[in-house]
Amino acid sequence: MEKPKKKRMTVQLKDEVAAFKRQRILEEASHFFFANGYEATTLDSVAEQLNVTKPFIYSYYKNKGELLFEICQTGIQLSLTALEEALMVEGSATEQLKIVVERVARIIIENQRYVTVYLREEKSLLPEDVRRIRDLRHRFDTKLAALLEKGKRSGEFDVVAPSRTAIWVSGLLSWIALWYHDGGRWSATEVVMDAITMVQKMVQPVGGAHV
């Protein structure tokens, strides 16, 4: 009885170690892509910084392009998950939208390097990887538009075209990655609260109360 349990624990431990190693490679690669650009970065430099061999990196990622894709899809994948979780919270459309903006803004700040690399280096992605990420972005915008439509029907939001407004909101949040500076003039909390206020002003009727 103990052997199967021990085997499962061993497999789980190996998976956790592998995930940790993949994440370390990803983190280091993101530093190089952010500082030097994708084209100027070599896997040799990433391997040297990690004090490993290049074949070690190839055992987890097939090439530099796969590393770029994993970095670029991180922000939108986390944001999509946050949006889906927020939509499951009971409450008004206004309350749900506030949760979405707060969580996504924090995700973008916490993963600023990854999001910035995506905004700069989308041109370096393979066409199929561009499509995969744009599909994720489309899913995000579609679900956000549905939330805005819900608020429009309830009278909470005054938006002419929810689908177009969703793209404006997504853009506002994404661009935080390009101008926010950790330890700069505004704290992360101030930026998040500003984002909430800006989005509320975009969608609420004139004279509408903020939540």
C-alpha positions in Angstrom: 0.0 0.0 0.0 2.9 2.4 0.8 4.7 1.8 -2.5 2.1 3.3 -4.8 1.8 6.3 -2.5 5.6 6.7 -2.4 5.7 6.5 -6.2 3.0 9.2 -6.6 5.0 11.5 -4.2 8.2 10.9 -6.2 6.4 11.7 -9.5 4.9 14.8 -7.9 8.2 16.0 -6.6 9.9 15.5 -10.0 7.1 17.5 -11.6 7.5 20.3 -9.1 11.3 20.4 -9.7 10.8 20.4 -13.4 8.3 23.3 -13.2 10.7 25.2 -11.0 13.5 24.8 -13.5 11.3 25.8 -16.4 10.3 28.9 -14.5 13.9 29.9 -13.6 14.8 29.6 -17.3 11.8 31.7 -18.2 12.6 34.4 -15.6 16.2 34.7 -16.8 15.2 34.8 -20.4 12.6 37.5 -19.7 15.4 39.7 -18.1 17.5 39.4 -21.3 14.6 40.0 -23.7 13.5 43.0 -21.6 17.0 44.6 -21.3 18.5 43.6 -24.7 15.7 42.7 -27.0 14.8 39.3 -28.4 17.1 39.4 -31.4 20.2 40.4 -29.4 19.6 37.7 -26.8 21.3 34.3 -27.2 20.5 31.1 -25.3 24.3 31.0 -24.5 23.9 34.2 -22.5 20.9 32.8 -20.7 22.6 29.5 -19.9 25.7 31.4 -18.7 23.7 33.5 -16.3 22.0 30.4 -14.9 25.3 28.6 -14.7 24.0 25.7 -16.8 24.6 24.4 -20.3 22.6 25.3 -23.4 21.5 21.6 -23.7 20.0 22.0 -20.3 17.8 24.7 -21.6 16.9 22.7 -24.6 15.7 19.9 -22.3 12.9 22.2 -21.2 12.3 24.5 -24.2 12.8 23.5 -27.8 14.2 26.9 -28.9 14.3 30.6 -28.1 11.0 31.2 -29.9 9.2 28.9 -27.5 10.7 30.9 -24.6 9.4 34.1 -26.1 5.9 32.6 -26.6 5.7 31.4 -23.0 6.7 34.9 -21.8 4.4 36.7 -24.1 1.3 34.6 -23.2 1.7 34.8 -19.5 0.1 38.2 -18.9 -3.0 37.6 -21.0 -3.5 34.1 -19.7 -3.3 35.3 -16.1 -5.7 38.2 -17.0 -8.2 35.9 -18.6 -8.2 33.6 -15.6 -8.7 36.6 -13.3 -11.6 37.8 -15.5 -13.3 34.4 -15.5 -13.0 34.2 -11.7 -14.4 37.7 -11.3 -17.4 36.8 -13.4 -18.2 34.0 -11.0 -18.4 36.4 -8.0 -22.0 37.3 -7.2 -22.7 41.0 -7.5 -23.7 43.8 -9.9 -21.9 44.4 -13.2 -20.3 47.5 -11.5 -18.9 45.4 -8.7 -17.6 42.7 -11.1 -16.0 45.2 -13.3 -14.2 46.8 -10.4 -12.8 43.3 -9.4 -11.7 42.6 -12.9 -9.8 46.0 -13.3 -8.2 45.7 -9.9 -7.0 42.1 -10.4 -5.8 42.6 -14.0 -4.0 45.9 -13.2 -2.1 44.1 -10.4 -1.3 41.2 -12.7 0.2 43.6 -15.2 2.2 45.4 -12.6 3.4 42.1 -11.1 4.3 40.7 -14.5 5.4 44.0 -16.0 8.5 42.6 -17.6 6.6 39.8 -19.3 3.9 42.2 -20.6 6.4 44.7 -21.9 8.3 42.0 -23.7 5.1 41.0 -25.4 4.2 44.6 -26.4 7.7 45.1 -27.8 8.4 41.7 -29.4 5.1 40.5 -30.8 6.7 41.0 -34.2 9.3 38.3 -33.3 6.7 35.6 -32.6 6.0 32.9 -35.0 2.7 33.5 -36.9 1.0 30.6 -35.2 2.1 31.9 -31.8 0.7 35.3 -32.7 -2.6 33.7 -33.5 -2.7 31.8 -30.2 -2.1 34.9 -28.1 -4.5 36.9 -30.1 -7.1 34.2 -29.6 -6.6 34.6 -25.8 -6.9 38.4 -26.1 -10.1 37.9 -28.2 -11.5 35.7 -25.5 -10.7 38.3 -22.9 -12.3 41.1 -24.8 -15.4 39.0 -25.6 -16.0 38.1 -22.0 -15.3 41.7 -20.9 -17.7 43.0 -23.6 -20.4 40.6 -22.2 -19.9 42.1 -18.8 -20.3 45.6 -20.2 -23.4 44.5 -22.0 -24.8 43.2 -18.8 -24.2 46.5 -17.1 -25.7 48.4 -20.1 -28.9 46.3 -19.8 -29.1 46.9 -16.1 -28.6 50.7 -16.5 -25.3 50.7 -14.6 -23.2 51.5 -17.7 -23.6 53.9 -20.5 -21.7 52.4 -23.4 -22.7 52.6 -27.1 -20.7 49.6 -28.2 -19.6 47.2 -25.4 -17.2 45.3 -27.7 -15.4 48.5 -28.7 -15.3 49.7 -25.1 -13.8 46.4 -24.0 -10.9 47.0 -26.3 -10.4 50.5 -24.9 -10.4 49.1 -21.4 -7.9 46.3 -22.3 -5.6 48.9 -23.9 -5.7 51.1 -20.9 -4.7 48.3 -18.6 -2.0 46.9 -21.0 -0.2 50.2 -21.3 0.4 50.3 -17.5 3.3 48.0 -18.2 5.0 50.6 -20.4 4.9 53.6 -18.0 4.7 52.2 -14.5 8.0 52.2 -12.5 8.4 50.3 -9.3 9.5 52.7 -6.6 8.6 55.7 -8.9 6.3 58.6 -8.4 3.1 56.4 -7.9 2.8 53.3 -5.9 1.3 50.1 -7.4 -1.8 50.6 -5.2 -2.3 54.2 -6.5 -2.0 53.0 -10.1 -4.5 50.3 -9.5 -7.0 52.7 -7.9 -6.5 55.2 -10.7 -7.2 52.4 -13.3 -10.5 51.5 -11.5 -11.5 55.2 -11.4 -10.6 55.7 -15.1 -12.6 52.6 -16.3 -15.6 53.6 -14.1 -15.6 57.0 -15.7 -15.5 55.4 -19.2 -18.6 53.3 -18.6 -20.8 54.9 -16.1 -23.7 57.3 -16.9 -23.1 61.0 -16.1 -23.7 61.4 -12.4 -23.3 57.7 -11.7 -21.9 56.8 -8.3 -18.6 54.9 -8.1 -18.6 51.6 -6.2 
